[in-house]
Amino acid sequence: MSFSDTLYNEAKPIWDKQLEHPFVKGIGNGSLDEEKFKNWVRQDYRYLIEFSRIFAWAAAKSDRLESMSWYAFGLNLTLNTEMQLHRDYAKRFDITAEELEQVPMWPTTRAYTDFLVRTAADGDMADLVAALLPCAWGYAYIGQHLAQGNPPEDQRYADWISMYSSKEFTGAAEWLKAEMNRLAEGTKSEKKTRLIEIFVLSSKYEYLFWEMCWNGEIWGV
């Protein structure tokens, strides 16, 4: 069994809860309330700005040219493909590009991105990949799952499913899984335990992100 298989098995209960979350199911059947989806558009845009920094850190820390090149590709994919989808969504909801960039981060968005950036800055490459993998792999996983059903009539949700189930995004997830396996090869059990902890924590944040967008969130002070 590969190390990425181990990671998946450790986080599977969390990933199963994501598939059953009403936000995710609402995308799949097209019933998701528009205001809740707008929450996701705004907060995920802010998330992706910080997520891009992780790929920049990865390119700088890479131990081989092949990986450096791929992380540069991932940075471009995030900044110029995935974020463009968000800007296109925003136009459909009459949300300006300025609003997307200036909307305050909600607590979960701030906590998750701070965790990712700190891990990328302070950890090694294995730590970094373990932290970012639940997002890249998880969205492809959800997209592929939703793509198995009939596409929703609401084109906005159909486009979401199409993007995250695409060969481009699933291919990115597969590359990162292979990279995780490479980086974990030969590491001590204590290190692998730490990588599992990071992966599971990011998976928990992924679930909380859906919760945040479904329920709304405020700082309270």
C-alpha positions, 0 to 999 in steps of 0.5 A: 500500500502506498503512503497516499493510500495510508493518508486516504484511509486515515482521512476517509471518514472526513472525506465521506462527510464532505460528500454527504455535506448539504453544500456539496450535495446541493452543488451536485443536484443543483438545489444549493441556495445561491447566497450560500454559493456566493459565500463560497465564491468570495471565501474561496477566492481569498483562500486561493490567493493564499493557496497560490503562495504554497505553490510558490514556496514549493517551487522554491524548496523543490529538490529537483527540476521536474518538481520545480517545473510542476509547482510553477505549473500548479501556481499558474493553474491556480492563479489563471485558471481556477481563479478565473472561474471564480471571477466568472462566477462573480460576474453572474452574481454581480460581484465585482473583482474588487469585492472579491479581493477585498472581502474580509476572510472569515475565521475558518478561511483565515485559520486554514490559510495561516496553517497552510502558509506556516507549514509551507514556510517552516516545514520541509517539502513533505510537510508542504505537500501533505498540507496542500494535498487534501485540497487538490486531491479532495476537490478532484475527488468530490468533482469526480463523485458528483460527475457520476450523476446527472448534471444539474440544470443550473449551469453554474453548478454544472461548470463547477463539477466540470472543472473539478472533475476535469483531466487537468485537475484530476491529473494535478491531484494524481501528480501530487499523490505520486510526489507525496509517495516519493517524498515519504519514501524511506522516512522514519515512522515518526515523520510519517506520523507527522505527515498523517497528522498534517494531512488529516488536519487539512482534511478537517479544515476542508470540511469546516470550509463547507460548514462555514459557507453553508452556515455563514460565519462571523468573528463575534467581536 
